Amino acid sequence: MNRSEAIERLKSKLKNKNLVKHSLAVEACMKRLAKEFGEDIEFWGLAGLLHDMDYEDTKDDFPRHGFVTAEILEKEDIDSQILEAIKGHPGHIERKTLMAKALYSVDPLTGLIVAACLMHPQKKLEALNTEFVLNRFKEKSFARGVNRQQIEACQEFGLSPEDFVAICLDAMREISGKLGL
């Protein structure tokens, strides 16, 4: 499956435009991390792009989240490494690969970055810096739904939270127009 097919498939499953934007943000971060680690950029991007494809179908049945997407994509001959990363991103199974560990941590970080952007006076990703996002990260009452332990799991793949936020913030800035931020 190429990116165009993945976008088409994603949009057929997700009607909420913010979920599509979230998927684009995760894709951008995964691609940037792939570059950082010398991995296949498009391959990692597909994992990020498709990771929440089943969200609208499983939002009331969280234990199935990720598994439904994997079942759908198995029929489309998607590589098993991508399927394992998608199944692992909600925390349902052990994450064994670098890609799976990255997706697990990237998913909530994009939400934190968007929330930080929306509370910033300029409401633009260009106005944010790593310190601003990390300060919001430390405020437990800010973006309560963001799993900070998941973000801190970036250390499992060798990045400090500071470096991780900087990499993903930069990646999201590059697609700020698509994100409306």
C-alpha atoms as a printed R data frame, in Angstrom:
    type eleno elety resid chain resno       x      y      z
1   ATOM     1    CA   MET     A     1   0.000  0.000  0.000
2   ATOM     2    CA   ASN     A     2   1.410  3.367 -0.947
3   ATOM     3    CA   ARG     A     3   0.742  6.629  0.882
4   ATOM     4    CA   SER     A     4  -2.038  7.768 -1.482
5   ATOM     5    CA   GLU     A     5  -3.886  4.489 -0.988
6   ATOM     6    CA   ALA     A     6  -3.345  4.728  2.769
7   ATOM     7    CA   ILE     A     7  -4.782  8.269  2.887
8   ATOM     8    CA   GLU     A     8  -7.802  7.149  0.881
9   ATOM     9    CA   ARG     A     9  -8.315  4.143  3.170
10  ATOM    10    CA   LEU     A    10  -7.890  6.281  6.288
11  ATOM    11    CA   LYS     A    11 -10.411  8.879  5.142
12  ATOM    12    CA   SER     A    12 -12.920  6.150  4.306
13  ATOM    13    CA   LYS     A    13 -12.740  4.920  7.914
14  ATOM    14    CA   LEU     A    14 -12.374  8.220  9.801
15  ATOM    15    CA   LYS     A    15 -15.020 10.876  9.326
16  ATOM    16    CA   ASN     A    16 -13.709 13.154 12.081
17  ATOM    17    CA   LYS     A    17 -11.283 15.596 10.440
18  ATOM    18    CA   ASN     A    18  -9.342 16.052 13.691
19  ATOM    19    CA   LEU     A    19  -8.602 12.314 13.782
20  ATOM    20    CA   VAL     A    20  -7.292 12.539 10.230
21  ATOM    21    CA   LYS     A    21  -5.107 15.504 11.252
22  ATOM    22    CA   HIS     A    22  -3.889 13.518 14.270
23  ATOM    23    CA   SER     A    23  -2.922 10.673 11.938
24  ATOM    24    CA   LEU     A    24  -1.024 13.097  9.699
25  ATOM    25    CA   ALA     A    25   0.824 14.470 12.734
26  ATOM    26    CA   VAL     A    26   1.782 10.980 13.897
27  ATOM    27    CA   GLU     A    27   2.905 10.124 10.362
28  ATOM    28    CA   ALA     A    28   5.135 13.214 10.249
29  ATOM    29    CA   CYS     A    29   6.730 12.382 13.593
30  ATOM    30    CA   MET     A    30   7.265  8.745 12.675
31  ATOM    31    CA   LYS     A    31   8.936  9.750  9.406
32  ATOM    32    CA   ARG     A    32  11.240 12.135 11.224
33  ATOM    33    CA   LEU     A    33  12.146  9.466 13.785
34  ATOM    34    CA   ALA     A    34  12.802  6.970 10.993
35  ATOM    35    CA   LYS     A    35  15.246  9.445  9.477
36  ATOM    36    CA   GLU     A    36  16.858  9.967 12.897
37  ATOM    37    CA   PHE     A    37  17.343  6.219 13.352
38  ATOM    38    CA   GLY     A    38  18.294  5.396  9.762
39  ATOM    39    CA   GLU     A    39  15.083  3.447  9.135
40  ATOM    40    CA   ASP     A    40  12.760  3.347  6.125
41  ATOM    41    CA   ILE     A    41  10.961  6.700  6.207
42  ATOM    42    CA   GLU     A    42   7.901  5.755  4.122
43  ATOM    43    CA   PHE     A    43   7.490  2.441  5.952
44  ATOM    44    CA   TRP     A    44   7.450  4.144  9.353
45  ATOM    45    CA   GLY     A    45   5.183  6.849  7.964
46  ATOM    46    CA   LEU     A    46   2.575  4.247  6.997
47  ATOM    47    CA   ALA     A    47   2.497  2.940 10.570
48  ATOM    48    CA   GLY     A    48   1.861  6.441 11.857
49  ATOM    49    CA   LEU     A    49  -0.700  7.274  9.224
50  ATOM    50    CA   LEU     A    50  -2.775  4.121  9.704
51  ATOM    51    CA   HIS     A    51  -2.421  3.574 13.462
52  ATOM    52    CA   ASP     A    52  -5.859  4.954 14.449
53  ATOM    53    CA   MET     A    53  -7.820  3.801 11.403
54  ATOM    54    CA   ASP     A    54 -10.225  1.852 13.655
55  ATOM    55    CA   TYR     A    55 -10.660  4.606 16.264
56  ATOM    56    CA   GLU     A    56 -14.239  5.524 15.394
57  ATOM    57    CA   ASP     A    57 -15.188  1.816 15.397
58  ATOM    58    CA   THR     A    58 -13.454  1.011 18.695
59  ATOM    59    CA   LYS     A    59 -13.762  4.200 20.767
60  ATOM    60    CA   ASP     A    60 -16.342  2.482 22.980
61  ATOM    61    CA   ASP     A    61 -14.432 -0.816 23.009
62  ATOM    62    CA   PHE     A    62 -10.835  0.223 23.737
63  ATOM    63    CA   PRO     A    63  -9.476 -3.332 24.202
64  ATOM    64    CA   ARG     A    64 -10.130 -3.863 20.456
65  ATOM    65    CA   HIS     A    65  -8.385 -0.627 19.396
66  ATOM    66    CA   GLY     A    66  -5.459 -1.375 17.113
67  ATOM    67    CA   PHE     A    67  -6.487 -4.993 16.618
68  ATOM    68    CA   VAL     A    68  -9.361 -4.068 14.295
69  ATOM    69    CA   THR     A    69  -7.018 -1.981 12.142
70  ATOM    70    CA   ALA     A    70  -4.525 -4.850 12.026
71  ATOM    71    CA   GLU     A    71  -7.273 -7.284 10.947
72  ATOM    72    CA   ILE     A    72  -8.316 -4.942  8.133
73  ATOM    73    CA   LEU     A    73  -4.752 -4.332  6.978
74  ATOM    74    CA   GLU     A    74  -3.738 -8.003  7.079
75  ATOM    75    CA   LYS     A    75  -6.053 -8.485  4.109
76  ATOM    76    CA   GLU     A    76  -4.196 -5.691  2.292
77  ATOM    77    CA   ASP     A    77  -0.828 -7.413  2.654
78  ATOM    78    CA   ILE     A    78   0.648 -4.817  5.020
79  ATOM    79    CA   ASP     A    79   3.975 -5.820  6.539
80  ATOM    80    CA   SER     A    80   3.727 -7.578  9.910
81  ATOM    81    CA   GLN     A    81   6.081 -5.060 11.544
82  ATOM    82    CA   ILE     A    82   3.583 -2.267 10.837
83  ATOM    83    CA   LEU     A    83   0.706 -4.444 12.094
84  ATOM    84    CA   GLU     A    84   2.570 -5.209 15.331
85  ATOM    85    CA   ALA     A    85   3.316 -1.517 15.891
86  ATOM    86    CA   ILE     A    86  -0.358 -0.654 15.333
87  ATOM    87    CA   LYS     A    87  -1.489 -3.367 17.760
88  ATOM    88    CA   GLY     A    88   1.062 -2.198 20.315
89  ATOM    89    CA   HIS     A    89   0.418  1.543 20.213
90  ATOM    90    CA   PRO     A    90  -2.530  1.474 22.653
91  ATOM    91    CA   GLY     A    91  -0.456 -0.569 25.114
92  ATOM    92    CA   HIS     A    92  -2.310 -3.860 24.583
93  ATOM    93    CA   ILE     A    93   0.744 -5.928 23.683
94  ATOM    94    CA   GLU     A    94   4.462 -5.745 24.290
95  ATOM    95    CA   ARG     A    95   6.295 -3.473 21.893
96  ATOM    96    CA   LYS     A    96   9.349 -5.321 20.615
97  ATOM    97    CA   THR     A    97  10.544 -3.272 17.654
98  ATOM    98    CA   LEU     A    98  11.953  0.223 17.494
99  ATOM    99    CA   MET     A    99   9.008  1.218 15.296
100 ATOM   100    CA   ALA     A   100   6.460 -0.110 17.814
101 ATOM   101    CA   LYS     A   101   8.153  1.673 20.700
102 ATOM   102    CA   ALA     A   102   8.271  4.919 18.742
103 ATOM   103    CA   LEU     A   103   4.602  4.766 17.713
104 ATOM   104    CA   TYR     A   104   3.573  4.100 21.312
105 ATOM   105    CA   SER     A   105   5.288  7.314 22.451
106 ATOM   106    CA   VAL     A   106   4.531  9.491 19.436
107 ATOM   107    CA   ASP     A   107   0.758  8.961 19.626
108 ATOM   108    CA   PRO     A   108   0.173 10.918 22.870
109 ATOM   109    CA   LEU     A   109   2.960 13.422 22.202
110 ATOM   110    CA   THR     A   110   1.196 14.766 19.109
111 ATOM   111    CA   GLY     A   111  -1.879 15.390 21.253
112 ATOM   112    CA   LEU     A   112   0.176 17.242 23.850
113 ATOM   113    CA   ILE     A   113   1.794 19.395 21.178
114 ATOM   114    CA   VAL     A   114  -1.581 20.269 19.633
115 ATOM   115    CA   ALA     A   115  -3.047 21.102 23.070
116 ATOM   116    CA   ALA     A   116  -0.023 23.299 23.869
117 ATOM   117    CA   CYS     A   117  -0.415 25.049 20.532
118 ATOM   118    CA   LEU     A   118  -4.103 25.741 21.080
119 ATOM   119    CA   MET     A   119  -3.469 27.347 24.465
120 ATOM   120    CA   HIS     A   120  -0.590 29.480 23.187
121 ATOM   121    CA   PRO     A   121  -1.618 33.087 22.410
122 ATOM   122    CA   GLN     A   122  -0.526 32.738 18.759
123 ATOM   123    CA   LYS     A   123  -2.102 29.277 18.277
124 ATOM   124    CA   LYS     A   124   0.610 28.376 15.753
125 ATOM   125    CA   LEU     A   125   3.172 25.590 15.866
126 ATOM   126    CA   GLU     A   126   5.819 28.071 14.713
127 ATOM   127    CA   ALA     A   127   5.319 29.983 17.966
128 ATOM   128    CA   LEU     A   128   6.060 26.949 20.142
129 ATOM   129    CA   ASN     A   129   9.428 25.797 21.329
130 ATOM   130    CA   THR     A   130  10.508 22.650 23.121
131 ATOM   131    CA   GLU     A   131  10.618 24.361 26.512
132 ATOM   132    CA   PHE     A   132   7.017 25.576 26.179
133 ATOM   133    CA   VAL     A   133   5.781 22.045 25.374
134 ATOM   134    CA   LEU     A   134   7.853 20.502 28.184
135 ATOM   135    CA   ASN     A   135   6.447 23.010 30.655
136 ATOM   136    CA   ARG     A   136   2.918 21.968 29.636
137 ATOM   137    CA   PHE     A   137   4.037 18.333 29.972
138 ATOM   138    CA   LYS     A   138   4.989 19.002 33.608
139 ATOM   139    CA   GLU     A   139   1.573 20.534 34.380
140 ATOM   140    CA   LYS     A   140  -0.455 17.466 35.361
141 ATOM   141    CA   SER     A   141  -3.714 19.416 35.070
142 ATOM   142    CA   PHE     A   142  -2.929 20.353 31.451
143 ATOM   143    CA   ALA     A   143  -4.213 17.945 28.783
144 ATOM   144    CA   ARG     A   144  -5.130 15.353 31.432
145 ATOM   145    CA   GLY     A   145  -5.941 12.744 28.798
146 ATOM   146    CA   VAL     A   146  -2.334 12.681 27.585
147 ATOM   147    CA   ASN     A   147  -0.452  9.707 28.988
148 ATOM   148    CA   ARG     A   148   2.833 11.183 30.105
149 ATOM   149    CA   GLN     A   149   4.354  7.789 30.922
150 ATOM   150    CA   GLN     A   150   3.793  6.790 27.310
151 ATOM   151    CA   ILE     A   151   5.656  9.880 26.145
152 ATOM   152    CA   GLU     A   152   8.501  9.251 28.608
153 ATOM   153    CA   ALA     A   153   8.852  5.756 27.136
154 ATOM   154    CA   CYS     A   154  10.877  7.538 24.426
155 ATOM   155    CA   GLN     A   155  13.820  6.752 26.660
156 ATOM   156    CA   GLU     A   156  13.336  3.067 25.732
157 ATOM   157    CA   PHE     A   157  14.522  3.967 22.236
158 ATOM   158    CA   GLY     A   158  17.339  6.226 23.341
159 ATOM   159    CA   LEU     A   159  15.827  9.703 23.256
160 ATOM   160    CA   SER     A   160  15.456 12.113 26.138
161 ATOM   161    CA   PRO     A   161  12.024 13.717 26.462
162 ATOM   162    CA   GLU     A   162  13.617 17.017 25.412
163 ATOM   163    CA   ASP     A   163  15.055 15.582 22.201
164 ATOM   164    CA   PHE     A   164  11.874 13.629 21.483
165 ATOM   165    CA   VAL     A   165   9.681 16.724 21.816
166 ATOM   166    CA   ALA     A   166  12.091 18.763 19.669
167 ATOM   167    CA   ILE     A   167  12.088 16.159 16.877
168 ATOM   168    CA   CYS     A   168   8.295 15.787 16.815
169 ATOM   169    CA   LEU     A   169   7.599 19.504 17.157
170 ATOM   170    CA   ASP     A   170   9.873 20.172 14.188
171 ATOM   171    CA   ALA     A   171   8.163 17.420 12.157
172 ATOM   172    CA   MET     A   172   4.715 18.812 12.929
173 ATOM   173    CA   ARG     A   173   5.802 22.336 12.008
174 ATOM   174    CA   GLU     A   174   6.639 21.095  8.520
175 ATOM   175    CA   ILE     A   175   2.986 20.097  7.975
176 ATOM   176    CA   SER     A   176   1.418 22.909 10.017
177 ATOM   177    CA   GLY     A   177  -0.739 23.961  7.053
178 ATOM   178    CA   LYS     A   178  -2.300 20.484  6.831
179 ATOM   179    CA   LEU     A   179  -2.880 20.544 10.587
180 ATOM   180    CA   GLY     A   180  -4.387 24.027 10.563
181 ATOM   181    CA   LEU     A   181  -1.849 25.130 13.138
